[in-house]
Amino acid sequence: MTHFVTMTDADDPPLAAEFPPATREQWHKLVEGVLKGAPFDQKLVARTYDGLAVEPLYGRKADARPLASRAPGLPWAVVQRVDHPDPAAANAEALHDLENGATSLALVLAGAVGAYGYGLPASEQAIVRALDGVHLDAGIALDIDLAAQTIDAGRLAGALVRGVEPAATDIRFGCDPIGAAAASGRAPQPWDKLRPAFGAGIAELSARGLRGPFALADGRAIHNAGGSEAQELAYVLAVAVEYLRALEAAGIALEAARAMIYFRLVADTDQFLTMAKFRALRKLWARVEAACALTPTPALVTAETAWRTMTRHDAYVNMLRATIAVVAAGLGGADAVTVLPFTLALGLPDRFARRIARNTQLVLLEESNLAKVADPAAGAGGVEALTDELCRAAWTQFQEIERAGGAWPALEQGLIQGKVAAVRAEHAKAVARRRDALTGTSNFPDLAETPPAVLDVAPVTAPAAAGTSTFEPLPSLRLAEPFEALRDASDQMLARTGARPIVFLANLGRLADFTARATFAKNLFEAGGIEAPPNDGFGDPAAMIAAFRASGARLACLCGSDEVYEQEATATAQALLATGAVVWLAGRPGASEAQLRTAGVSAFIFAGCDVLAALHAADDIVAG
């Protein structure tokens, strides 16, 4: 029989008792030795798009307390989009989703901020038909993504709760006139005219016995336009405060008014920053509540996975992006999560894509048990630090919006749009240089991929938002679009001629000499739809020139090691130039740039270069 010796906690010595305590200074000294004089901040400290430092090492923050959100062990709501333009088809999908694990529905109307090209007609009849057979008093939550306030929420409420006790339903009406105007740039009236109707409309919904919440502070307009985390937080905070004022002006007590407001943030692929963003919102809103002399209570915070990170090429990678986003939102304390199906950028998702969106959440909830612990990031030094820094940055921007007169005047003045545009430009630079890699699109493309299926349903052309131009709209974009445009041009050429544009890889030296840079060059060119057929090198310069002539290419890219370049690059470039080739070189030119350019090398591609600019230049050559 085996005997086990047990010890009580009191007898158990600390794990590190036999080791001397380590200090941060000691760690820094060791790191400096490895860096060999390189600046610590440049090498090991990352920066967010808000300029916040992300350190390589954080201390433990033992005094941190979990933030109040959903109760421990209570899962977040698994929300499934209802966005088929045909109400009957939308109804079939909604019922199927509810029968297979979804616990909540997001009713998306055409033209809404989150429609992304599809959505139900903005009519009471269409919505009622789409929800036929959905028992709203059976614990199913409903979130309505309104289309620029083109539907009477009061009439819709009456239709939805007909024959049902209103208080037994869980309907979030998504009333967000500021968000609709921010995205479209148009509004039926200025905010000072809309405000009374907004407050009265919500008062009417409440008087019907509905629980709400009714007013939505939605961060998607900022995130979809390329904004930063602090900008998104500052915006939703400013919108929520504006709605709080409007409800109070409508005669609703602040205690009741704050419960009528809920939030939506975007979850993307930066896991820890997303977790910090969701946590920061709760701290920021608690500060607003305290300023209103209210005892803070947990706000309702919903999440949607990021539209701007989705790609049309290698769309299956969108599954991984969505998984990271769901993990981040769930661990950050989201009360409900909507996953955009992985094929949405290609067209209206079919049932398989919808099932993946649903099951991404179900697996994380039921197999990974992510909802079992309340605020698991509490006390984690990195996440706590990011949360606090985001709070400070967002509060500063929120105050700036308030000084401008609030969210609406800040939009009228272009304050919000200008700041978002500056960050959007930084995103564009990072994507162009592949610092922010889009796997399957800007990195590791597959020109022979077979796209996944989508439904044969044309995108919906939503009617223009009512009213006149009020201010500059916030655009909705995906980061992959510039690369996708180049791939589209290549696809069109393939359909028209039977072949894609090509580049000739002029591999120099042995296989070991050129493989790394030839692989890099192939990856780079094919990200723009320019095919780069591989080869095993050439026995002599004459064989390379013959292969280049036979390829039909106009662009040749030298690939080899630095040592081989010193010996062969100049002569090879001159020989290729003599055949009429445009010659590029894979790698940084270094001290040999002048010599190489004299020999005929006209451009250099390397890690960190502007890949998009290079691809546009290459496209002009190969398609000419």
N, C-alpha and C positions, 0 to 999 in steps of 0.2 A: 504494500500500500504506500502510496506517495503521501508524504506529509508536507504541508505548506506552513511556513512561518509567517504570521501576520503581525503587523504593527499598527497601533492606533495613530491617529493624526498627531497626537501630542508627542509620540515617540519618534515620529518621522522627521529626520533632520532636513533642512532646506536643501533643495537639489544642488545648488551651487555653493554650499557651505565650505567646501574644500578649495574653492577657487577665489582668488582676490577679486574684489569688485572692479569692473571695467568702467571707464569714464568715456564720455564723448570726445574729450581731448585726446585720449589715447587712440581712439578710432580714427580721428582726423589725422593724427600723425602717421598712422599706418597708411591711410589713403593717400596722403601727400607723397609718400615714398613711391607708391604705385604710379601716381600721376606724373612724377618726375618733372615738376615745375609747371605743368599745365594748369590753367585756372580751374579751381574747384567748381565755381559757379557755372562756368561754361560747359564743363564736362559732365557733371553729376546732378546739377539742379535744372529741372525742366520748368517751363513756364506755360501756364494756361493762356487762353486767348484773352483773359482779363488781366494778364500779367502777374498772376499769383504764382508764387514759388512752390514747386513740388520737390521736396527734399528727398534725398536717398535714404535717410534714416530719421525716424521720429522717436521721441521718448514716450513712455507709457503715461497715459492720462487716467490715473486710477479713480479720480474724483468725478469723472463724467457719469451722468445719470441718463438712463434711456429716455428718449423723447416720447411723449405721449402720442400714440397713433392708434392703429387698430389693436384690439385686445390680443395678448399673447395666445398663440395657437389658432387664432381666427384667420382663415385664409383670405387673401385679397380676392376680389370679384374677378372672375375670368370673363372678360368682355369680348363679344364677337360682333364685328361690323355687319350691318344690314345695309347694303349699298347697291344692290342690283336695281337698275332703272325700272324693271318690270315688277310691280308690286306683288304679283302672284308668285313669280320666281323668287323674289326676296323673302316672301313668306315661307316658301318651301325650305330655303336655306336656313332661315331663323329657327324653324321648328327642328330641323335636323341638328343644328348646333346645340340647341337646348337639350335635345335627347341624348347628346353625346358629350356632355361635360361642361358646356358654357353655363354660367350662372347669371349672365347679364348681357344685354344687347345695346349696341350703339347704333341708333337710327340715324343714318347719314343722308342728308338731303343734298340734291344736286346744287353745286355752287357754294357749299359750306366750306369753311377753312380746311377741314379735313376730308373733303370729298375726293381729291386727287383724280378728277376726271370722271367720276361716276356718282351715283347717288339716286335716291328716290325723288320723284316729282314733289315739289313743295306744295302739296295739297293735303287737306284733311282726309279726303277719300283714299289717296294712295297710302297714307300712313296707316289708316285703319285697316285697309286690306292687307298690308304687309304684316300686321300684327294679329291677323285672324287666327284664333286658336291659341294665342299666347295669353296665359292667365296672369295678369299683372298683380293679382292679389295672392299669388302663390310663392312669393319670395323672389321673384325675378325682377331685377333692377333694370331700368330703362334709362338710357342717356341719349338725349336728342341733340344731334349736331345740326343746329338751325342754319339755314342759308340766308345770311344777311337780313334776318328778321322778315322774311317774305311770307310768314304764316302767322295767323292769329293764335297765339299760345293759349288764350282763354277758350276759344272755340275748340281747339285741339284737345285741351284738357277735358272738356265736357264729353267729347267723343270717346276718349280713351277710357274714362272711368264710368261710362254708361253701364249701369247694372252692377257696379263694383263700389264698395266702400272706399272713398278717396284716401282715407288715412291708412288703408291696408296696402296701398300701392307704394312703390319706390321709384318715382319718376323724377329725373333731373332734366330740366327743360333747356339748359344751355343758353339762356338768354344772355347774349354778349354783343350788344350793339357797338361798343367801342372796338372789340376785336374784329367784327365784320367790316367796320369802316377802315380799320388799320390795314386789313388784307386787301380790300378792294379800292381804297382811296376815295370811296363815295359813301354818302349818307343821305337819307331822305330829308334830314333837317340838321341844323347844328345841335350840339349836345345840350345847350341850354333849353332848346325846344323838345328834344327827345327825353331829357331827364324826367320831367313830370309823368310822361306816358309810361316810361320804364318803371318808375316806382309804383304807379297806379296798377299797371298790368301785373306786377308781382304781388301786390296787395290783393288783387282779385284772385289769383291762383291760390294764395294762402287762405283766403276766405272760403274757397270751395272745399277746404278740409284737406288739401294736399300737403304732404310733409315737406316737399322740396328736398334739397336746395334747388333754387331756380336760376340764380345769376351765376354766370361762369366767368372767372378770370383765367383766360386761356393763353398759355405761353407759346402755342404752336406758331402763331404769326411771327414771333421773334425768331424762334429756332429754325423754322422753314426758310426764313430769309437770311440765314447764316449768322445769327446773333450768338453772343456768348452766354455762359451760364448766369453771370451776374446781371446781364442785360435782361434775360428772360425773367429772372427773379424780381428785378426792380419793376419791370413792366407789369407783371401779374399783381404785384403788391399795389402799384399805383392804380390799376384798374379796379381791384377789389376795394380799395379805399374810396374811389369815386362812386362805386355802386353802394357802398355803405352810406355815404352821404346822401345819395339819391333816395335810398330806402328810408333814411331818417327823415328826409324832407317830405316823404309821402305819409308821414305819421306813424311809421313803424319804429318801435323802441329798439335801441341798439342791441339789446340782449337777443331779441328775436331776429333782427336784421342780419347779424353776423352768421346765424345758422342758415340763412337763405342763400349764402354765397359759398361756392366751392371752387376748386382750382384744378387746372390740368397743366401738367408739365410734360416735356418730352424726355424720354429715356433713350440715350444713345450708347455707343460702343465704348465710351470711356467709363468703365465700371465705377471706379472710386469717385470720380468727379460727379457722376450722376447720383450716386448714393449721397454724397455731400450736398448736392443741390436740393434733393427732396428733403433732407434733414434741415437744411438751412431755411427752407420755406416755412416750416413749422415754427422755427425760432423767430423768424421775422414777423409772421402773423401774430404770434403771441405778444410780440412787442407792440404791435398796433392795438391789439385788444387791451393791453395794459394801459396804453395811452388814452384809450376810451373809458378807462376806469372799469373794465370788465375783467373778471377772472378768466384767464385763458382756458379754453377747451379745445380738444383736438379738432382741427379743420378736416374736411373731406378733401383728400388730394387724389386725383386720378392721374394715370400715366398713359401715354401712347408711345410706341416705338418710333424711332426717327425716320421721317420721310427722306430727309436730305442725305442719309447714308445709304439709301437703297440704290441698287444698280440693276440695269437691264441685262448686262452680260455676266455670265456665270452667276445667275440669279440664286442658285442654291446657297451661295455664301451668305445671302440675306438671312437664311435660317440661323447661321451662327451669330450674325449681328443682332438679330432679334433675341436670341437666347441670352447674350450678354446684357442687353438692355433690360430684359425681364428680371434677371438676377439683380441688377442694380436697383431697379425700381422697387422690387419686392423687399430687398434688404434695406432700402432707404425708407420704407414705410408707406408705400402707395396703398391706397384702399381699393383701387380697381385698376386693371391693366388691360389695354387694348393692344394686340399685336397686329401690325400691318402684314397681311399675307405676303409671302416672299416673292410672288409674281406680280404684285400690284403695279410696279413700274412698267411691266410689259402689257398689261391689259387687265380686264376684270378677272379676278382669281376664280379658279374652278374649285370643286369640292375638295380635291386633294390639298391644294394650297390652304384652304380654310381649315382643314383638319390639322395640318402642321401648325398653323397659327394657334389653334386651340390647344393642341397637345403639348406645345412648347411650354405652356403654363401648367398644364395638368401634371406633367412629369416633374417639373420643379416643385410643385406643391405637394404631390402625393408620394413621390419617390425620393426626392431630395429634401422634403420637409422644410423648405426655406421659411415658411411662415410660423414655425413653431416657437421662435424666439422673438421677443419684442425688441426692436432696434439693436440687432446684433453688432452694429458698428460702434455702439457706445463704448467709449474707453479706448478705442483703437486710435493711436496717436496720429496717424496720417489722415484718417477720415475726420477725426475731430478737428484737426488743424485746418483742413480744407473747408469744413463746415463753417468754422469761425471766420475764416478769411473771406469766404463767399458772402457771409452775412454782412461783414463790414463793407465789402465792395458794392454789394447790391443796395445796402441802406444808403450809401453815399449817392448812388445813381438815382435811387428813389427820391431822395431829398432834392436832387437837381430837377427831377420831373415835377415835384411839388412846387418848387420855386418858379417853375414855368407856368404854374396855374393848374397842374394836374395832367392826367394822361391825355385827354383830348387836346388841350392847348399845346402840349408838348409835341403831339403829332402834327397839329396845324403848323407849328413853327419848324417842323423837320428835325427837331432835336433827337427824337428816338431813331428816325430813319437814318440820320447821319452817322450816329454811333454804330448802328447795326451795319451800315454799308462799309465802315472802316474795318470791322471784324470780318465781314464777308470777303473783303479784298485779301485779308491775311489768310483766310481759309483757301481762297483760290490760289494764292502763291504756294501754300504748303502742299496742296493737291498737285499743282503743276510740277513741283520739284519732288514729288513723291515722298515728302516728309510725312504727310498723311496718306498712307497707302490705301488704295481701294483694291483689295485682292480680287483677281479675276477681271479687273478693268484696267487700272493703271499698272498693276503688277500681276505677273503670271497669267496673261491672257491666253485664251484658247480659241484660235480662229476657226477651229473645226467643231465648236460646240453645237449641240442641238438644244435650242431653247425649250424650256418647259411649256406645257400647254396652258392656254388661258381660254376663257369663254369667248365665243364669237359674238361679242356685244360691242357696238360702237361706243366710244366715249360720249358723254353727255355734254352738250353745249348749253350751259346754264344761262338763263337770261341775265342781262347786265344788272348789276346792283342798282337799286332805285336811287334817285337823287342826282345831284350834280357832283362834279369833282370837288372834293373837300381838301385833300392833301395827297402827297406822294404815297402810293401804295407800297406795302412791304411785299416783295416778290416771294414766290414759293419756288424753291429750286432744289435740285439734287446735285451733290458735289461731283458726281460722275459724268454729268452732261457734256462737258468739253471733250472728254475722251470718247464718249459714245457718239458724238457728232462725227469724229474722224472714222470710227468703226463703221458708221452708217454709210459714209461716202465709199468706203472700201467694199461694203456689201453691195452697194448699187453698181459699182464697177464690176464686181464678180457676176452679178445678175446680167449685166449688159454685155460683157465680153467673155465670160467664162473663166476669168483669172483675176486675181487681186494684184495690186501694185506690189513690186518686190524690191528688196535690197540685196545686193550681193555681199556676203561675208567673206572678206579677203583674209582668211586665216593664215597667220605667219608662224613658222616654226613647227615644233612638235605638238601633239595633242595636249600635253600638259602645259604648254606655253600659251595656247590660245583659248582653251575651254572656258575659263572663267569669264573673259571679256566677250567671247562669242555668245555665251549664254546671256550675259548682261545685255548685249546689243540686240539679240533676238527678242528678249523680253521687252525691251524698250520699243523697238520698231513695231512689234505686233500689237502693242497697246494702242497704236494708232492705225491698226488695220493693214500695215505694210508687212507682207510675208517675208520672212528671212529664212530661206531654206538652209539647213545645216550642211556642213561638209567636214571631211576628215583632214583637211589641209591639202597641200599641193607639193609635189616632188620638186618642182623648180618654178621659177618665175614664168616661164613660157606656158607651163600647164595652168597656172592661175589666170593668165591673160586669156588663154583659150577658153577656160571655164567661164570667165566673165563675159566674153563675147557670146558664148552659147546661151547664157542665162537670159539675155534680153533686158537686163537691168540697166538703169542709167546711174544709179547710186551704188557706190562700193564703200564698205566700211572696213578699215583695217582693224584686225583683232590679234593681239599677241601680248607677250610680256614686255615689261620695260626694257629688258636686256635685248630681246629680239627687235624691238622698235629701234634701238640704237644702231643695230646692224643692218636692218632690212627696210625700215619704214620709208626712208627717203627715196630709195631706188624704186620700191614698189609703187609708191604714190606717183612718181614720175611716169612709170610705165603705164599705170592705169589712166592717168591724165592724157597720155598720148593716144589712148583708144577712144577718148571722148567721155570718159567717166567723170562724175562728180565724186570726189574722194573725201570721206570722213574718217575719223579715227576714234576708236573706243578707248578712253582713258584721258587723264589730264595731261596736257602737253608739257608742262613744266618748263625747264630751261630750253627745251628744243622747239618751242612753238614757232619762233621765227624761221628756223630751218625747215620745219615741216610745212609751214604755209608757203614758203618759197617753192617747195617741191610739189605743191598742188593740193595739200590738205586744206579744205575750206571750213571745216567745223569739227568740233570735238564733243563727244558725249561721255558723261561720267556721272557717278553718284553725286546727287546734289545739284545737277544742272537743271535748267528749265526744260523739262521733258516735253511739255506741251508746245513750247516755242520750237524746239527741235523737230517735233513731229509735224508741225505745220510747215516748217521749212522743207523737211523731207518730202512731205506730201506734194508740195509745189514742184519738186524735182521729179518724183517717180510718176506723177499723174500728168506731167507736161507733155 
